[in-house]
Amino acid sequence: MRKSHGYRHGTRKLFSKKTRDKGIRPPDYILTPYEEGDIVDIIIDPSAHKGMPHRRYHGKTGVIKKKQGESFIVEIKQGKAIKNIIARREHIRKSRSQIKV
């Protein structure tokens, strides 16, 4: 049987950035305050490898349960199960469904 090289091996376009999005990120993702109970979306940033959640959680919405070091524990419903995902702040953003107009 062939040896596995990991689930990201050979997937060059999986989370690659578009040409206009490359470069230094604006500092708003560092300055955004997150509290326990905030509803957030998991949007994976391919330029930051640390604290990157699994690709199956990309686009999912969850609730911040607590802060763990530089990361956050986000609770996500997946079918009947409830998962706790550890993700750094580069990979989460406040849910746009919760923005008041």
Steps between C-alpha positions, in 0.01 A plus 500: 500500500618849420627718785285803584660843477229682694163636402644824357752328272451571131219752550663813371177692437324391819548822693719711274445875499400699197766731355337818631471359853868409539732701718480640850159482666348817641524525879123489556506126567736560795302793635159328491398414857344158557306414815353175624161445340582685175374333184785457251561351156800279434670630186841340450786734408754294301788738571491421875567132566502516878167432666333403173191282549422205275365589157164337573419787738563775242188717472338362817349724766547444873512661841819595686513301823831623644845635423791258512834679472502680165218281370128468555286194558202517266201269550348378172201278433571231244191290453400379846851536638646810661867557418752725676739649244822677597574784258716809512360844432631503141250228413187642662288810447184633659198354328349734245156361579525673840587848371228754579389716206 
